[in-house]
């Protein structure tokens, strides 16, 4: 009789993490496609969040079954995290995508682990080792390579778009820095459901304040279908897949598998959006991925 191994089976968790990362990366592709139909960022993000809201409310309810109601302090924390991590970060990202390629957007967003490290130093005085600084430098050199190439080809609007996406990454990094204690009390799925529901409501209110209601009825039909796809396949489903992957293989392994995300964005950008691909983009991407890999390894 063959001996049975006691090692856990890793491939289901790895597959979930990889598919989740690819699905997350598809968001930028869908947004760029929607912008071809003369829709603005305020309306587009409202449609995405309108379709996603029922799903995240259901997630929050399901994850909170049998648990105590939120205290006032927890409610304030959830509202703040929802504003920073999902509303502000998403809106700034959508605005930035009007000016930069999906490839550059994904590389900038992938800098979030480096920003978490720097925020830990600035806000809490945490020590940053020399090796970690090297990893940071490698990642940022990679982004600057791609940024410089795109700036040369597309012009000054790339700088504006990159600034918006960088601000989006910073906003999400703040969410990651401050969410740790709340995650321990509420659980990752419940916090995600609640915080994203807050963001959905904020995006809808933003639209109602800045646009006439009939503006949503005047968008092209493809925008509605793209927004529905974005809300389900590129927003809600990846959240569940990544959470399930972390549960099976741990955050570190799931993070490593998630490195396929920027690569998939570049491939989809070239094949679907006809975005340019060059040796500079390839080199920049490898530097960003290598820097983040070194950072996670050395932490």
Backbone torsions as a table, in degrees:
resi	resn	phi	psi	omega
1	UNK	NA	127.9	-179.1
2	UNK	-68.8	144.8	178.8
3	UNK	-73.2	137.7	178.3
4	UNK	-91.9	135.4	179.9
5	UNK	-79.5	141.7	176.7
6	UNK	-90.4	0.8	179.7
7	UNK	-68.4	141.4	176.6
8	UNK	-69.3	148.4	177.5
9	UNK	-79.8	117.0	-173.4
10	UNK	-92.1	-23.1	-169.0
11	UNK	-64.0	-33.4	177.1
12	UNK	-62.8	-40.8	178.5
13	UNK	-67.0	-41.9	178.0
14	UNK	-62.5	-41.5	179.7
15	UNK	-63.9	-42.4	177.8
16	UNK	-61.2	-44.0	-179.5
17	UNK	-64.0	-41.2	-178.5
18	UNK	-69.5	-45.4	179.3
19	UNK	-65.0	-39.4	177.6
20	UNK	-62.1	-42.3	179.1
21	UNK	-64.7	-40.2	178.5
22	UNK	-66.2	-41.0	179.4
23	UNK	-64.9	-42.9	175.3
24	UNK	-57.1	-42.7	-176.8
25	UNK	-66.7	-26.4	179.2
26	UNK	-66.4	-16.6	179.6
27	UNK	-56.6	-46.3	-178.6
28	UNK	-62.6	-38.6	179.8
29	UNK	-63.9	-44.8	-179.5
30	UNK	-64.7	-41.6	179.2
31	UNK	-62.9	-44.0	179.3
32	UNK	-63.4	-37.7	176.7
33	UNK	-65.4	-40.1	-179.6
34	UNK	-65.9	-36.1	-179.5
35	UNK	-63.6	-18.5	177.0
36	UNK	-71.0	-10.7	-178.1
37	UNK	-106.9	28.4	172.6
38	UNK	56.7	55.0	176.3
39	UNK	-122.4	145.8	-178.5
40	UNK	-95.2	168.1	-174.4
41	UNK	-64.5	-39.4	-178.6
42	UNK	-61.1	-45.9	-179.9
43	UNK	-69.9	-40.5	-175.4
44	UNK	-66.7	-43.7	-179.2
45	UNK	-71.4	-29.9	175.7
46	UNK	-62.8	-44.5	-179.5
47	UNK	-63.2	-42.1	178.1
48	UNK	-59.4	-47.9	-176.8
49	UNK	-73.2	-29.6	176.8
50	UNK	-63.0	-43.4	178.5
51	UNK	-71.7	-31.3	-176.8
52	UNK	-81.9	-24.5	-173.3
53	UNK	-54.6	-50.2	-179.8
54	UNK	-58.6	-35.4	-178.1
55	UNK	-67.9	-42.1	-178.4
56	UNK	-77.0	-30.3	172.6
57	UNK	-62.8	-43.4	177.7
58	UNK	-62.8	-40.6	178.4
59	UNK	-62.9	-44.7	179.7
60	UNK	-61.8	-41.3	179.0
61	UNK	-65.9	-45.7	-177.1
62	UNK	-64.5	-44.0	-178.2
63	UNK	-71.7	-20.3	-177.8
64	UNK	-99.9	6.4	-179.4
65	UNK	-59.7	131.6	177.5
66	UNK	74.6	5.5	-179.6
67	UNK	-106.3	159.6	-177.9
68	UNK	-66.6	150.0	176.2
69	UNK	-64.4	158.2	-179.8
70	UNK	-66.3	138.9	171.4
71	UNK	-76.0	170.1	179.3
72	UNK	-61.9	-41.3	179.4
73	UNK	-63.3	-42.3	178.9
74	UNK	-65.9	-38.4	178.0
75	UNK	-62.2	-42.9	177.6
76	UNK	-63.6	-42.2	179.9
77	UNK	-62.8	-43.6	179.2
78	UNK	-63.0	-42.3	179.5
79	UNK	-62.5	-43.7	179.4
80	UNK	-65.4	-41.5	179.1
81	UNK	-68.3	-37.7	177.1
82	UNK	-63.7	-38.7	178.6
83	UNK	-65.2	-48.0	-174.8
84	UNK	-76.4	-48.6	-169.7
85	UNK	-81.5	-26.5	-173.7
86	UNK	-123.9	-39.1	178.8
87	UNK	-77.9	-62.9	-174.7
88	UNK	-64.4	-44.5	-179.8
89	UNK	-61.4	-42.3	-179.1
90	UNK	-68.3	-43.6	-178.0
91	UNK	-64.5	-46.1	178.7
92	UNK	-61.5	-36.9	178.8
93	UNK	-65.5	-43.9	179.5
94	UNK	-62.8	-40.9	178.0
95	UNK	-64.3	-44.6	-179.1
96	UNK	-61.6	-33.7	-178.5
97	UNK	-67.8	-10.8	174.6
98	UNK	-71.9	-18.3	-171.1
99	UNK	-121.6	-17.8	-177.0
100	UNK	-122.1	163.5	177.5
101	UNK	-72.5	159.9	177.3
102	UNK	-63.5	-33.1	-179.2
103	UNK	-65.3	-48.7	-179.9
104	UNK	-65.7	-38.8	178.2
105	UNK	-58.7	-45.2	-177.1
106	UNK	-68.2	-36.6	178.9
107	UNK	-66.3	-40.6	178.2
108	UNK	-66.0	-43.6	178.8
109	UNK	-62.1	-30.0	-177.5
110	UNK	-73.6	-5.0	176.8
111	UNK	-79.9	-0.1	-174.8
112	UNK	-55.8	-38.7	176.9
113	UNK	-61.3	-34.5	178.8
114	UNK	-69.1	-36.9	178.8
115	UNK	-69.3	-35.8	176.3
116	UNK	-60.7	-42.2	178.8
117	UNK	-63.0	-45.3	-179.0
118	UNK	-67.8	-39.1	177.7
119	UNK	-65.0	-36.3	176.4
120	UNK	-61.3	-36.1	177.3
121	UNK	-69.8	-46.0	-175.4
122	UNK	-71.9	-44.6	-173.1
123	UNK	-85.0	-34.2	-172.7
124	UNK	-122.2	1.3	178.6
125	UNK	68.5	24.6	179.9
126	UNK	-71.6	142.3	-177.6
127	UNK	-73.2	139.5	175.1
128	UNK	-113.2	118.2	-177.1
129	UNK	-72.3	159.2	179.9
130	UNK	-59.5	-41.7	179.3
131	UNK	-61.7	-36.8	178.1
132	UNK	-67.4	-37.1	176.4
133	UNK	-63.4	-37.6	176.4
134	UNK	-62.2	-43.9	178.7
135	UNK	-62.3	-41.5	176.9
136	UNK	-59.5	-46.4	-178.1
137	UNK	-61.5	-41.8	179.7
138	UNK	-61.0	-45.3	-178.8
139	UNK	-63.1	-45.4	-175.6
140	UNK	-72.8	-31.4	173.3
141	UNK	-62.7	-39.8	177.8
142	UNK	-61.4	-44.5	178.5
143	UNK	-64.9	-40.6	-179.4
144	UNK	-64.6	-33.8	176.2
145	UNK	-61.6	-49.6	-179.1
146	UNK	-68.1	-40.4	178.5
147	UNK	-60.6	-45.9	-179.2
148	UNK	-62.6	-40.7	178.9
149	UNK	-64.9	-44.4	-178.7
150	UNK	-69.8	-36.5	177.6
151	UNK	-62.4	-39.3	179.9
152	UNK	-65.0	-36.1	-175.4
153	UNK	-87.3	-45.1	-170.9
154	UNK	-95.5	-22.5	178.2
155	UNK	102.1	-170.0	-169.1
156	UNK	-66.9	-22.8	179.9
157	UNK	-61.8	-23.3	177.9
158	UNK	-62.7	-37.9	178.9
159	UNK	-64.0	-42.3	178.8
160	UNK	-63.7	-47.2	179.9
161	UNK	-63.5	-40.5	178.8
162	UNK	-63.5	-37.1	178.3
163	UNK	-64.1	-40.8	177.7
164	UNK	-64.2	-45.3	-178.5
165	UNK	-67.2	-38.4	177.4
166	UNK	-63.0	-41.9	176.9
167	UNK	-63.3	-36.4	175.8
168	UNK	-61.9	-44.0	179.0
169	UNK	-63.2	-40.3	177.9
170	UNK	-64.4	-41.6	179.4
171	UNK	-62.8	-41.4	178.8
172	UNK	-70.1	-33.9	177.1
173	UNK	-64.0	-37.6	175.7
174	UNK	-61.6	-39.3	175.7
175	UNK	-59.7	-45.8	-179.2
176	UNK	-63.9	-38.9	-178.1
177	UNK	-65.2	-42.5	-173.0
178	UNK	-95.3	-5.0	-174.9
179	UNK	-86.3	-13.2	-172.8
180	UNK	-56.2	-48.9	-178.4
181	UNK	-65.5	-39.4	-178.6
182	UNK	-69.0	-37.2	177.4
183	UNK	-60.3	-41.0	-179.7
184	UNK	-63.9	-33.9	-178.3
185	UNK	-83.2	-39.8	-173.3
186	UNK	-101.5	-24.8	-173.0
187	UNK	93.7	148.6	-173.6
188	UNK	-64.6	-44.3	-177.2
189	UNK	-67.0	-42.9	-179.8
190	UNK	-64.7	-43.7	178.7
191	UNK	-63.0	-43.3	179.8
192	UNK	-61.3	-44.8	179.4
193	UNK	-62.4	-45.0	-178.1
194	UNK	-69.3	-48.8	-176.5
195	UNK	-64.9	-39.5	179.1
196	UNK	-70.4	-34.2	175.2
197	UNK	-61.9	-41.0	175.8
198	UNK	-59.4	-45.8	-179.6
199	UNK	-63.0	-39.6	178.5
200	UNK	-59.9	-46.1	179.8
201	UNK	-63.0	-41.3	179.7
202	UNK	-63.8	-40.0	178.7
203	UNK	-66.1	-38.7	178.0
204	UNK	-67.4	-43.1	178.0
205	UNK	-63.8	-39.1	177.6
206	UNK	-59.0	-43.5	178.8
207	UNK	-63.6	-44.3	-178.8
208	UNK	-64.1	-30.3	179.7
209	UNK	-80.1	-32.2	-171.8
210	UNK	-104.7	-16.6	-175.8
211	UNK	-133.1	149.4	171.8
212	UNK	-66.9	148.1	-175.8
213	UNK	-58.5	-37.4	-176.7
214	UNK	-70.4	-6.2	176.7
215	UNK	-63.2	-33.7	178.7
216	UNK	-69.2	-26.1	-179.5
217	UNK	-83.0	-13.6	-176.0
218	UNK	-95.2	-3.0	-179.7
219	UNK	-71.7	154.1	178.5
220	UNK	-65.0	147.5	-179.4
221	UNK	-56.2	-40.4	177.5
222	UNK	-58.1	-30.9	178.8
223	UNK	-64.4	-39.0	178.3
224	UNK	-63.6	-45.1	-179.7
225	UNK	-67.7	-39.3	177.7
226	UNK	-64.9	-38.1	179.0
227	UNK	-67.0	-39.0	177.0
228	UNK	-64.1	-43.0	177.9
229	UNK	-63.8	-40.5	179.3
230	UNK	-63.2	-43.0	-177.3
231	UNK	-67.1	-35.4	-175.2
232	UNK	-93.6	-63.5	-172.8
233	UNK	-75.6	-26.0	-175.0
234	UNK	-113.9	2.5	178.7
235	UNK	-128.3	-64.0	-174.7
236	UNK	-73.0	-51.0	-176.9
237	UNK	-60.3	-43.7	179.2
238	UNK	-62.8	-34.1	177.4
239	UNK	-58.6	-47.3	179.7
240	UNK	-65.1	-42.6	-177.5
241	UNK	-64.6	-43.1	-179.4
242	UNK	-67.6	-40.6	177.5
243	UNK	-62.0	-42.1	178.4
244	UNK	-66.4	-36.0	178.1
245	UNK	-65.9	-43.2	178.9
246	UNK	-61.6	-38.3	179.2
247	UNK	-63.8	-32.1	-175.7
248	UNK	-89.2	-39.6	-172.9
249	UNK	-121.7	-4.3	180.0
250	UNK	92.3	158.9	-175.5
251	UNK	-66.1	-38.2	-176.1
252	UNK	-64.7	-48.1	-179.4
253	UNK	-67.0	-40.5	178.8
254	UNK	-62.2	-37.6	178.5
255	UNK	-65.2	-41.6	178.5
256	UNK	-63.3	-43.2	179.1
257	UNK	-65.0	-30.0	-179.5
258	UNK	-68.4	-8.6	177.9
259	UNK	-64.5	-13.3	176.9
260	UNK	-70.3	-16.2	-177.0
261	UNK	-58.3	-57.1	178.8
262	UNK	-59.0	-37.7	178.6
263	UNK	-63.4	-42.2	-179.8
264	UNK	-67.2	-34.5	177.6
265	UNK	-63.1	-43.4	179.5
266	UNK	-62.7	-44.5	-179.7
267	UNK	-63.2	-46.8	179.1
268	UNK	-65.7	-35.4	177.9
269	UNK	-62.8	-40.8	179.2
270	UNK	-69.7	-45.4	-174.3
271	UNK	-77.7	-36.4	-173.7
272	UNK	-99.2	-39.5	-175.2
273	UNK	-101.5	-3.4	-177.2
274	UNK	59.6	34.7	176.5
275	UNK	-73.3	151.9	-178.3
276	UNK	-71.5	149.9	174.1
277	UNK	-134.0	132.7	-177.1
278	UNK	-142.5	175.1	177.5
279	UNK	-64.5	-31.1	178.1
280	UNK	-65.1	-42.7	178.5
281	UNK	-65.5	-42.5	178.7
282	UNK	-61.5	-45.0	-179.2
283	UNK	-65.5	-43.5	179.0
284	UNK	-62.1	-41.4	179.5
285	UNK	-63.2	-44.9	179.5
286	UNK	-62.6	-37.4	179.0
287	UNK	-67.2	-43.3	179.1
288	UNK	-62.8	-48.4	180.0
289	UNK	-62.9	-42.0	179.8
290	UNK	-64.7	-41.2	179.0
291	UNK	-64.0	-44.0	179.3
292	UNK	-67.0	-38.0	177.7
293	UNK	-62.7	-44.9	177.7
294	UNK	-62.6	-39.7	-179.1
295	UNK	-63.4	-46.6	-179.8
296	UNK	-67.1	-32.8	179.4
297	UNK	-71.0	-43.1	-175.3
298	UNK	-81.6	-15.2	175.3
299	UNK	-74.1	NA	NA
